[in-house]
């Protein structure tokens, strides 16, 4: 969950690395640091954001065309200047930055202490740089060989970049269960956690695989070896990312930009995969495995956070439209539970980054047990996309805001298309209903655009009414129960207001005790199938002096008379309502957070890509 940028070439490294760190700050912002080769080894570290590091280094020596930088999300050791990366070896020769967790760091540290090493920080990373130093000194090895041999003793996850003061024309990088990308430019290389710092300089990249060690040199050489010392031939990929996608485009925050991008990103997710006039949906990732998926006994869906909520919506979609039994699992629990996985199962993993550590590990387990694995990810070339048998990209573009918005609706769009295909192919979705849903899905981007234009100012006003509420309750039924969970999560993670999402019918089994005039209750009330029940739930809240904000279908006068505030969404088929009903809840969380003075894009204690367990 940390950001890594390194540069070696003919340009000045400092501005390239600093700009790269700013692009990666969504991955961690507890502290930041930079190391530069400039005749000596200059290392600067500062608690806080990248801006604090920029200010700290303003009068420092920042010359040099080789260097590396890091922005940290703390795992071992509190956020401060000492625990910030880069970390330096005891002989001040080797410097290292790291994303991940070294699980056996305590054992390694104990051994190194006995060998005379002294540690300055509380981090597992400093143990790793001392281990490289120990191996290098003992065998008098070049840096890349010292790194390779040291990593054979390491258990855990890592993406690292290493420099040697006595070998100043070389960078060494390695990864295991944490992403690392090498950009290949003209007379230069960049190494980063993802492509966002690279795209400005080159579109040619190499994705390192697990347990690979790469060496890049100032004279343009790239060498990749495995930990077993096997030489690998790198495969060069073209990244599709455009630099404009990484800018705010006039919005105050990336999150607001990404909310308003959803009409376009939903359409991009469907582009080339669906034809409303002819009434069909096709997914290339499903084609090769369609027979096995159609005949599956069960689908297991894995995800974390917002992706888990998308998976819950998929459970309703697959069971309702395709009559396929579904279990939705937290990946973090699934992998430690000794789950029952069979050859006839399809295991579907959902992850925006494609790097979520728990989801990746759960997938590995499912694949080992014979299940067909399928990935729904956003980032091309990500670890999950390479691990699964097949999959589909949601193509929503880079999501910089930590709180997921357009990735969620992209995931739900993709899952809806999958459910339509399986429902039709399994014979449970008649052609007329299949084509009707395809045609209605094609209208969602236009309806989302209209919704955003119509409700934005109203939601902003409602946010002002509830910005000081200490708690909030979100209620939904059926397809919109997971939307209630997602709405509550958004409010929690960016405004720091305690919120709970609940099935509306379960309110009277506990949460109703919390309701009073100070408790706002947000009700997603667009379900035709349980409309009267939802009306009853709202009446139960009002009877206890609760304040109700209802998300309703356009023209709903009955609930408008009951609720204190209503937000209307365009009408659509019930299985598609989550794509619209979630949008006002995203906006509500955003505006409440802004009014409370919170950093919307970088909420405290959170980072975008959870690559540690």
N, C-alpha and C positions, 0 to 999 in steps of 0.2 A: 504493500500500500504506500510505498515511498516512490518518489520520482527520481530517475537517474538520467543524466545527460553527460556525455563525454565527447570530446572533439580532438582530432589530430589532423593537421593539414597545414596549409600555407597562410590561412587567415589568422587574425587575432582570436584566441579562443574565448576570452572573457565575455565579450558581448553575445556571442553565439550561445554559450552555456547559460548565461543569465536569462536571456530571452527564452531559451528552452525550459529552464526551471519555472519561469512564470507561466508557460503553457502547461506545465505538468503540476502546477500547485494544487490542483483538485485532488491529486493523489496523496497529499500530505502537507501540512503547513504548521507543524509544531516547531520546526527549526530548519535551517538551511545552511549549506556550506559549499565551498569550492576549493579545489586544489589546482595549481598551475605549475608547469615546468617552465622556468624562465632563468636558467643558469643555476638556480637553486630550486627548492621545492617550497612554494608558498601555499600555506593552508589557512583559510579564513572560515570561521564558523560563527553562527549567531542564532540564538533562540528567537522564535517568531517567524514571520513570513519572509518571503524572498525580498520584499521591499526593505526589510530591516538589514538583510545581508548587503543589499546594494548600497545602502547608506553607510554601513560599517566599512565597506571596502572603497569608499569614495576617494580617500587619500592614500590607499595602499598601492603597492606594486602589482599591477594586474597584467603585466606583459606576458608574452609566451603564446605559442601556437599549439600547445598540447595541454589539455586539462580535463577536469571532470567536476560535476556538481551534483548536489543531492538536496532534495526537500523531503523532510521526514514526517512520518506518522509513527509515534512512539509505540514500541512493544516492550522492549527491555530497557528500563531506565527512564526517568522523568525527562520531559523536554527542557533542556538547558544547553548552554554553549558547549559543555564538556561532552555530553552524550550525542551532540549533533555529529553528522558525518561531514567530511571524510574522517576516517580514523587512521592513525599513523603507527607504524611498527616501533618497537622499543629502540631500534638503532636509527630511527628517523629516515629510513631509506625507502620503505614501502608505504604507499597510501592506498586506501580501499574505501569504496562506497558499496552499500548493500541494501537490497530490498528482500525481505523474507525473515525467517526465523531459523536459527541454528539450534536444533533441538538438543543436541548433546554438548552444548557449549560449556555446561558446568563441569563435565568430565574433562573436556579439553583444557579448560582453564586451570583445573586442579593440577593436571600434568605439567602445563606450561609454568605455573607458579613454582613447582618443584625444580624446574629447569632454570629458574632465575628471572623469569619475565615479571615485569611490573605493569599493572593496569591502572589507567587513569579514569576510566568511565565505568558505567554500570551495564554496558551493552554487550550483546552476544557478538556484534560485529567486530569489536576490538579484539576479541578472542581469535576471530578468523584471521585478521591481519597479522597477529603475533604467530599464529600457526604457519602462515605462509613464510614469515621471516625465519622461523625455526627450521622449516624444511629447506629453505634456500641456503641458509648458513651451513647446515649440517652436510649438505651434498654439493655446495657451491654450484647451484643450478641457475640457469637463466630463468627469468621471471615466469614465463608461460609454463615451464615444466614444474616450477615450485608450486604454482597455483594448481596445476592438474593433480600433482601428488597430494597436496594438502586437502583438496576436495574429496579425495577417496576416503578420508577419515571423517568426513562431515555427514551428519544426518540432519535432514530438514529441508527447508526451501530457501533458495537464494537466486538472486540476480546480482552479479557483482561486476565492478570494473576496478582494475588494479593498475597502478603506475609504480615505477621504480626510479628513484632519483639517480641511480648510477646507470640506468639504461633509458635515457630520456627521449628516445625516438620510437616508443612502443606503448600500446595499450593492450591489456589483456582483459577479456570479458568472459563470463561463464554464467550458465543458468541451470536451475532445476526447479520446476513447479512455480516459476515466477517469470514473467515475460521479459524478453530483451530483444531488441531490434537493432540491426546494424545498417546504417545508411551509407551507400557507396556513391560519393560525389566525384567531382573532377579534382584529383590530387588531394582528396580528403575523405575521412570517414567520420561518421557520427554514430554514437551508441546511445540508445535511450530505452526507457520503459515501454514506450509506445511511439507511434509514428508522428505525434503532434509536433515535437521539436525538429523533426527531420524534414517534413514536407516542404518547408521553405527553401531547403538546400538541394534536395534530390528526391526523385520518385522511386529510385532503385534501392531495394532493401533486401536483407537476408534475415529471416526469422531463425534465431538459434533454437535448437531442440534441447530437450532435457539432457543433462550431463554432457554438454558440449562446451569446449573451451575455445574461444576465438582470439587470435592475435592479429592486430592491425598495426602497420608500421608507417612511418613518415614517407617511405619510398614507395607506398602504394600496395604493399603486400597484405593479403588476407589469408590466414591459415586457420582451419578449424579441425580440432581433434576431439575425440571422445575421452571420457575419463579412463577408458581402457587403452588409450594411446593409438586409436585408429584414426587415420586421416580421412576427413570427409570432404566431399565436393559440395561447395555451397550452391544453393539454388536461389537465383535472383528473382524477386517478385516486383511488380509495379504497384505502388499504392495509389488508390483512387482519390484520396483525401485532397481537398482544395484549401488553400490558405484562408480564403474568405469564410470558410465554415468554422474557423477557430476564433473569429472576431465577434464582438457583441452586436455589431450591425445597428448601432443606435439605441439599443435597449440598455437599461440600467444594470441588468443582471443577465447572465447566461440563462438562468432558469426561466425568466420571463420570455426571452427570445425563443427558448425551446418549447415552451407552452404554445406560443403563437405559431411555431413552425409545424405544428401537428397536422393541420389540413394538408400540407405538402408532404410531410413524411409518411403519413398514412397512405397517400396516393403513391408515393415512391415504393413503399413496401409491396403494393399490389401491382405495380407496373410490370407488364410483360407476363404476368402470372394469371391474369383474369381477363375475361372478355364479357362485359355485361350484355352486349347486344346478342352475342351468340350463346350466352348463358353457360360458361364453363370456367373452371379453375384448374390450373396445373402448376405443380411445384416440381422443378427438376430434381431436387434432393429426394423426393418421395418416389420418383418413377422407378428407379432401380430396385427398390425394396417394397414396392406397393403391395405385391401379393402377400408378403410376410406381415405387413402392417394391417392389411385388411383381415387376415386370418389370425391376428394376435388374440391371445386369451385375455390380455390385460395390458394397460399402459400405466407405467409408473412415471410420474412427473417430478423432477428435482429442481429446486431453486432456493434462493435465499432472498429475504426482504421483498422488495417490489416484484422481483421475478417469481417468487413463491405466490404472490397474489395473482399474477397473470396465470400461473399454473392452476390456481383454484377456479378461475373463470373457465379455463380449458376443461376442467373436470365437468362442469355443467355442459359445455359445448359438446364434448366427445360422448358423454353419456346420453344427452338429450338427442343429438342429431345422428350419432353413429351407433348408439347402444353398445358402446365399448366400455367395459369396466375400467375405472381409473382410480389410482391412489396418488395423492399429492403429498410429497414428503419434503420436509426441510432437509436439504442435502447434508447439513451439519449433524443431524441426528441419524439419518439413513446409514451413513458410512460407518458409524460406531455401534450399530444395532444388530449385526449379523442378520440382515434381512433375507427373506425368501425371494430369490430371483430365479426365474426359469427361462429355458431356451425360447419358449413361446411368448415371452414378454417383450414389449417395446419400452425402452427407458428413454424418456425425453428430458433433456437438460436445457434449462433456460438461464441465460446470463448475458447481460448487456456487453460486458467487457470480454467475455469468453475466457476469463482468467480466474474466476472465483475459485479459491483454493478448495473449499469444501465440496463444491459442485464437481470440480475436476476429479477429486479423489473418489467421490461417490460414483461417478461415471466409470472410473477405472475398475472399481469393484463390480459394477453391473456387467461390464464388458468381459471381465474374467469369468463371470458365471454364465456366459453364453447368451445374454440378452442382445437384441438389436438396439444400438444406441444412436440417438438422433439429437442434434444440437440446434437450438434457436439462439443465435448470437448476433451481435451488431458489428463487432470488430473483425475485419477480414484477416485471416492468418493467425487468429488467436489460438491458444492452447486447446480449448474445448473443440473448436472447429477442426483441429487436426487429429484429435483423439477419437472422435465419433465415427461410426460407419458412414454416416451421411448427415445432412442437415440443411438449414436454410438461413441465409442472412436476412435481417430485417431492413437493412439499407436505410436507416434513418439519419445517417451522418453522425459525426462526433457529438457526444453528449458530455458537455463540460461541467454543468451544474451537478453537484453531488446528489441532490434529490432527483431521482429519475422521473421523467415526464414523457417525452416523446418516445423513449425506449419502451416504456410500458404500453403505450397505445400501439407501437410497432409490433411488440410481442403478441398482444391480443389480436391484432389484425392477422398476423401470421398463423396463430393458433386457430382462428376462425376459418381461414382458408383450408387448413389441414382438416378441420372437423367437417367442412362441407365435402371435401374430397372423400373422406372415409365414410361419411354418412351415405353418400350417393353410391360408392363402390360396394359398400356392405349391404345395400338394398333397403336401408331403413329411412332414407330420405327420398321421397318420390321426386321425379324429374321436375314437376311443376313447382314444388316447394323449394327444391335445390336452385332452380333458376331464379325464383323470386328472391331468395336470400342473396344470391350472387348480384342481382340487379340492385338490391337495397344496399349491399355492402359498398358497391361502386359509388353510391350517393353520399356515403359518410364523410368524405373530405369536404364536400360543399356544405353539408350540414354542420360540420365542426367549425368551418369558417364563419358561417352565419351565427352560430352559438357564441363564438369568441367576440364577435362584433357587438352582439346584442346584450351579453351578460357582463361584460368586463366592468363597466362603471358601477353596475348594481352590486356585483361581488365586492368591489372595492369599498363601497359604502357599508355593506354587511360586515366586512372585516373590521372596519372602524368601531362597530358596535360590540365586537367580541374580542378585541385585541388584549383586553386585560382579564379575560376569563381564566381561572386557574385550571379548569378541566373542561373536557368536551366529550360527548358521546356521539358516535356515528352508527346509524342503524340501516340495514338493508336486508332484502330477502332475495333468494334465488340468485340469479346472475349478478345482482347488485350487492349481495353480501360481501364478496371480495372487494368491491369498490368501496364499501364502508371501511374495510380494513386498510385499504390504500389511502383513503382520505385521512384517516386517523394517523397513519404513519407519516404522511407528509406534514401534518401539523406538528407532530412530535419532533421530527428530525430537524426542521428549520426554524420553528418558533419557540421550541422548548416548553410548550404547553402540554400537560399530560392529557392524552386522548386515548379512547378505546373504541375499536370497531366491534360490533356485535350483530349476530342475526337478530332481526327485529323481534322475533317471537321469543327469544331468550332473555329479553330485557326484564321480564317479570320474574326471572329466576336468579335475580341478584342485582344487576345494575339499577333497577328501578328505585332501589334504596338511596341512590345518590342524587336523584332528581329533585331539584328545587328551582326557585326563580333565578339562581345564579349559574345554573347548568344549561348551556346551550346544547341542543340535541339536533344533529344534522341527519335528516332522513332522506334516503334515496327512494323516491316513491313513484317510479316509472313503470313498475311491473303490472301488466294487465292481469297476469295469472293469479296474483295475490292482492289485488287492489283493495278489496274490502278489509282484508287482514291488516294491511298497512294503515288504512284509515283508522282502524281500531287501535293500533299501536300509537298513532299520533294522539288520539283522544286520551289514551292512558297517560301520556306524557303531560298533556294540557291539564288533566285532572289534578296533577301534582305540581302545578305552577311552573312546569318546565317551559323553556323558550324553544320553539321549533323553527328550524330552517329546513324547508323541504325542496328537494330537487324533483321537479314534476315534468310531465309531458306538456307541451304547448296546448293551451286551451283548457287545462284542468281547473275548473272552478270550485269543485268540491273541497279539495285540499287547500286551495287558496283561502277559503273561508276559515279553515281550522288553524293553519300555520301562521306564525308571526311574520315570516318572510318566505317567499317562494322564488325559486330560480327555474326558469323554463328551459327545457332542451327540446330540439326538434323531435317529432315522432319518428320512430323506426321500429323494425321488428325486434321483439324482446331479446333474442340472443345477441343482438348488436348494441343494445343500450349501454353497456359498460364503456364503449368507445366514446360516447358523448357524456354520460353522467359523471365520469371522472374529471372532466375538464374544469367545471366550476369549483370542484374541491381542490384541484391543483392551484387555481387562481386564488382561492380563499386562503390557503396555507401561505402562499407567496405574499399576499398583501398584509396578512396578520404579522408575518415575520418582519417585513419592511417597517411596519408601524411600530414594532417592538424594538427596532434598531438592531436586528440580527443580521449577520452576514449570510445572506441567502445562499450564495454559491458555495460557501465554505463553512458549513455549520460545525460547531465545536465537536471535537472527539470523533468526527466521521471523516472518511475518505472515500473516493469514488470507486476504486477498483480493489476489492478485498482479496488480496493475494496471500494473506496469512490466515491461519486457522484461529 
